Amino acid sequence: MTHRFRHSVTLGALLNLLMPGLAHFLWGDRLFGVFVFLIMILAAILAVTSLLLPLPALAVWVLIGLPIVFYLFSFADLAKAISRKRPRFEIAPLAMRMALGIGILYQLFAPTAAVNFGIRNAPEFFVVPNNNLAPILPPGELVAATSLSYNYNIPFIKRPIFHSLPERCDVVRYEAGKGRKMTGLVIGLPGETVAIDSGEILVNGFPANDQLPRGLNAGDLPLTTVDDYSILIGGFDYGKIVNANQVNLVDLTGKVRRFR
């Protein structure tokens, strides 16, 4: 690591991205560095709180927006501090390497870090094993089940936090018990009554076949009342719905998306 790079604004900004306040601390502004770090920890706590409580939209924007503005300001302050101190402030190569290591470890393991959040909420990629899901998902295609379409997985909270419910005819992946995962089509939402009679889907007594994807046929299903915290997912067999399972919302892996 060259002397010039060790004392560059670019490296300082990278450290501040990895761990808020780390670059200020390394450049000698230790008190302000700790202050920046604590502010961003508080911002993360407030962000989680805004997901758990029914707050007005303006309050959510204020709770999350102000710390972000402050964080952006810290980059401008850091650039000025580095430019001011560069001629007379020496940073040892070992100290810089240790700072980089601390920043990377923070991103990987700290519950409030963006990379850690991304790992916890990463999509599940899988290859469609057969043509049971055709024509919606052709066999052999790589697809992704994205949990963030419906919920967030937050550290220290056992259950996911839902920001929206699946919509009818979403293709979803879910836990089917004993380590098995299955993919199906949402045909019933919480509290609805659903039946399929002679290929016609009836939701709360009204026809809903016009919502089915093109090329998919309905089979037969007895009248089913969907539980409040569940959805009804239809199973495919070569383009035809042949069964339905009530799936608790917490067992959803995510919404299945194609890459094209």
C-alpha positions as CSV (number, residue, x, y, z in Angstrom):
1,M,0.0,0.0,0.0
2,T,1.7,3.2,-1.2
3,H,2.2,6.2,0.9
4,R,0.1,8.3,-1.4
5,F,-2.8,5.9,-1.4
6,R,-2.7,5.5,2.4
7,H,-3.2,9.3,2.7
8,S,-5.8,9.6,0.0
9,V,-9.4,10.8,0.3
10,T,-10.5,7.7,-1.7
11,L,-9.2,5.3,0.9
12,G,-10.7,7.4,3.7
13,A,-14.1,7.3,2.0
14,L,-13.8,3.5,1.6
15,L,-13.1,3.1,5.3
16,N,-16.1,5.4,6.1
17,L,-18.3,3.2,3.9
18,L,-17.0,0.0,5.5
19,M,-17.6,1.3,9.1
20,P,-19.0,4.8,9.8
21,G,-16.5,6.9,11.7
22,L,-13.6,4.5,11.2
23,A,-11.6,6.9,8.9
24,H,-12.1,9.9,11.3
25,F,-10.8,7.7,14.1
26,L,-7.8,6.7,12.1
27,W,-7.0,10.3,11.0
28,G,-7.0,11.5,14.6
29,D,-10.6,12.8,15.0
30,R,-11.4,10.0,17.4
31,L,-14.2,11.7,19.3
32,F,-16.0,12.7,16.1
33,G,-15.4,9.2,14.7
34,V,-17.1,7.6,17.7
35,F,-19.9,10.1,17.4
36,V,-20.5,9.3,13.7
37,F,-20.5,5.5,14.6
38,L,-23.0,6.0,17.4
39,I,-25.3,8.1,15.2
40,M,-25.4,5.4,12.5
41,I,-26.0,2.7,15.1
42,L,-28.9,4.8,16.4
43,A,-30.1,5.3,12.8
44,A,-30.2,1.5,12.3
45,I,-32.2,1.1,15.5
46,L,-34.7,3.8,14.4
47,A,-35.0,2.1,10.9
48,V,-36.0,-1.2,12.5
49,T,-38.3,0.6,14.9
50,S,-40.1,2.3,11.9
51,L,-40.7,-1.2,10.5
52,L,-42.2,-2.4,13.7
53,L,-44.4,0.5,14.6
54,P,-47.3,2.0,12.5
55,L,-45.6,5.5,12.1
56,P,-46.7,8.1,9.6
57,A,-44.7,8.3,6.4
58,L,-43.3,11.7,7.3
59,A,-42.0,10.4,10.7
60,V,-40.3,7.5,8.9
61,W,-38.6,9.8,6.5
62,V,-37.4,12.0,9.3
63,L,-36.2,9.1,11.4
64,I,-34.2,7.6,8.5
65,G,-33.5,10.7,6.4
66,L,-31.7,12.9,9.0
67,P,-29.1,10.3,10.0
68,I,-28.4,9.6,6.2
69,V,-27.9,13.4,5.6
70,F,-25.5,13.5,8.6
71,Y,-23.7,10.4,7.3
72,L,-23.2,12.1,3.9
73,F,-22.0,15.2,5.6
74,S,-19.3,13.0,7.4
75,F,-17.8,12.2,4.0
76,A,-17.4,15.9,3.2
77,D,-15.9,16.6,6.7
78,L,-13.6,13.6,6.2
79,A,-12.3,14.9,2.9
80,K,-11.5,18.3,4.5
81,A,-9.8,16.7,7.5
82,I,-7.6,14.5,5.2
83,S,-6.7,17.5,3.0
84,R,-5.8,19.5,6.1
85,K,-3.8,16.9,7.9
86,R,-2.1,15.2,5.0
87,P,1.2,17.1,5.0
88,R,1.9,16.4,8.6
89,F,-0.1,13.3,9.6
90,E,1.5,9.9,9.1
91,I,-0.5,6.7,9.1
92,A,1.5,3.5,9.4
93,P,0.9,0.7,6.8
94,L,0.0,-1.7,9.6
95,A,-2.6,0.7,11.1
96,M,-4.2,1.1,7.7
97,R,-4.3,-2.6,7.1
98,M,-5.8,-3.2,10.5
99,A,-8.5,-0.5,9.8
100,L,-9.4,-2.2,6.5
101,G,-9.7,-5.6,8.3
102,I,-11.9,-4.1,11.0
103,G,-14.1,-2.5,8.4
104,I,-14.5,-5.7,6.4
105,L,-15.3,-7.7,9.6
106,Y,-17.8,-5.1,10.6
107,Q,-19.6,-5.4,7.3
108,L,-19.7,-9.2,7.4
109,F,-20.7,-9.7,11.0
110,A,-22.3,-6.5,12.5
111,P,-26.1,-6.7,12.6
112,T,-26.3,-3.0,11.6
113,A,-24.0,-3.3,8.5
114,A,-25.3,-3.2,5.0
115,V,-23.4,-6.3,3.8
116,N,-24.7,-8.3,6.8
117,F,-28.2,-7.2,5.9
118,G,-27.7,-8.3,2.3
119,I,-26.4,-11.7,3.4
120,R,-29.4,-12.3,5.7
121,N,-31.8,-11.3,2.9
122,A,-29.9,-12.8,-0.1
123,P,-32.1,-14.4,-2.7
124,E,-32.1,-18.2,-3.1
125,F,-31.1,-19.3,-6.6
126,F,-32.2,-22.6,-8.1
127,V,-32.7,-24.3,-11.4
128,V,-36.3,-25.3,-12.4
129,P,-36.0,-29.1,-12.1
130,N,-38.8,-30.2,-14.6
131,N,-41.6,-28.8,-16.8
132,N,-44.3,-29.1,-14.1
133,L,-44.1,-25.3,-13.8
134,A,-44.4,-24.7,-17.5
135,P,-45.3,-22.5,-19.2
136,I,-44.6,-20.0,-16.4
137,L,-41.1,-21.4,-15.5
138,P,-39.6,-23.6,-18.2
139,P,-37.3,-26.5,-17.1
140,G,-33.6,-25.9,-16.7
141,E,-34.0,-22.2,-16.2
142,L,-32.1,-20.5,-13.4
143,V,-34.4,-18.4,-11.2
144,A,-34.3,-16.6,-7.9
145,A,-36.6,-16.6,-4.9
146,T,-36.4,-13.1,-3.4
147,S,-37.5,-12.7,0.2
148,L,-37.2,-8.9,0.1
149,S,-40.3,-8.8,-2.2
150,Y,-42.3,-9.4,0.9
151,N,-40.3,-9.1,4.1
152,Y,-37.0,-8.2,5.9
153,N,-35.0,-10.5,8.1
154,I,-33.6,-8.4,10.9
155,P,-31.1,-9.5,13.6
156,F,-32.5,-10.3,17.0
157,I,-36.0,-10.7,15.6
158,K,-37.0,-14.3,15.1
159,R,-39.7,-13.8,12.6
160,P,-39.4,-11.8,9.3
161,I,-41.0,-8.3,9.2
162,F,-43.5,-8.2,6.3
163,H,-43.8,-4.9,4.4
164,S,-46.3,-6.4,1.8
165,L,-48.3,-9.6,1.2
166,P,-48.0,-11.8,-1.8
167,E,-50.5,-11.0,-4.6
168,R,-52.7,-13.5,-6.3
169,C,-50.8,-15.4,-9.1
170,D,-47.4,-14.6,-7.7
171,V,-45.0,-17.5,-8.2
172,V,-43.5,-18.2,-4.8
173,R,-41.1,-20.7,-3.1
174,Y,-41.8,-22.0,0.4
175,E,-40.7,-24.4,3.1
176,A,-42.7,-27.6,2.8
177,G,-41.3,-29.3,5.9
178,K,-38.5,-31.9,6.4
179,G,-36.1,-29.6,4.6
180,R,-38.1,-29.7,1.4
181,K,-38.8,-26.6,-0.6
182,M,-41.5,-26.3,-3.2
183,T,-42.7,-23.7,-5.8
184,G,-46.2,-22.8,-6.6
185,L,-48.8,-20.2,-7.5
186,V,-50.6,-18.0,-5.0
187,I,-54.3,-18.6,-5.5
188,G,-55.7,-17.5,-2.1
189,L,-54.9,-14.7,0.3
190,P,-55.5,-14.5,4.1
191,G,-59.2,-14.7,5.0
192,E,-60.5,-15.6,1.5
193,T,-62.5,-18.7,0.5
194,V,-61.3,-20.3,-2.6
195,A,-62.6,-23.2,-4.7
196,I,-61.9,-24.5,-8.2
197,D,-64.9,-26.1,-9.9
198,S,-64.6,-27.6,-13.4
199,G,-61.5,-25.5,-14.1
200,E,-63.0,-22.2,-12.8
201,I,-61.4,-20.5,-9.8
202,L,-63.9,-18.9,-7.4
203,V,-62.6,-16.4,-4.8
204,N,-65.2,-15.4,-2.2
205,G,-67.8,-16.7,-4.7
206,F,-66.6,-14.7,-7.6
207,P,-64.7,-15.9,-10.7
208,A,-61.0,-15.2,-10.8
209,N,-59.7,-17.1,-13.8
210,D,-58.9,-13.9,-15.7
211,Q,-56.0,-13.4,-13.2
212,L,-54.3,-16.7,-14.1
213,P,-51.1,-16.5,-16.2
214,R,-51.7,-17.3,-19.9
215,G,-51.3,-21.0,-20.6
216,L,-52.1,-22.2,-17.1
217,N,-55.3,-24.2,-16.5
218,A,-57.1,-24.7,-13.2
219,G,-58.2,-28.1,-12.0
220,D,-60.6,-28.9,-9.2
221,L,-60.3,-27.9,-5.6
222,P,-62.9,-28.1,-2.8
223,L,-64.0,-25.0,-1.0
224,T,-61.1,-23.9,1.3
225,T,-61.0,-21.0,3.8
226,V,-57.5,-19.5,4.0
227,D,-56.3,-18.8,7.6
228,D,-55.5,-15.3,8.6
229,Y,-51.7,-15.7,8.6
230,S,-51.5,-18.0,5.6
231,I,-51.8,-18.1,1.9
232,L,-53.1,-20.8,-0.4
233,I,-50.6,-22.0,-2.9
234,G,-51.5,-24.1,-5.9
235,G,-49.3,-27.0,-7.0
236,F,-48.6,-27.5,-10.7
237,D,-48.5,-30.6,-12.9
238,Y,-47.7,-29.7,-16.5
239,G,-49.4,-26.4,-16.5
240,K,-52.4,-27.4,-14.4
241,I,-53.2,-26.7,-10.8
242,V,-53.7,-30.1,-9.2
243,N,-53.5,-29.4,-5.5
244,A,-53.3,-26.6,-3.0
245,N,-51.5,-26.1,0.3
246,Q,-52.1,-23.6,3.1
247,V,-48.7,-22.1,3.8
248,N,-47.9,-19.9,6.8
249,L,-46.5,-16.6,5.8
250,V,-43.3,-17.1,7.8
251,D,-42.6,-20.2,5.7
252,L,-42.3,-18.2,2.5
253,T,-38.8,-18.2,1.0
254,G,-39.6,-15.5,-1.5
255,K,-41.1,-14.4,-4.8
256,V,-39.7,-16.3,-7.7
257,R,-38.3,-14.1,-10.5
258,R,-36.8,-14.9,-13.8
259,F,-33.7,-13.2,-15.2
260,R,-35.3,-12.3,-18.5
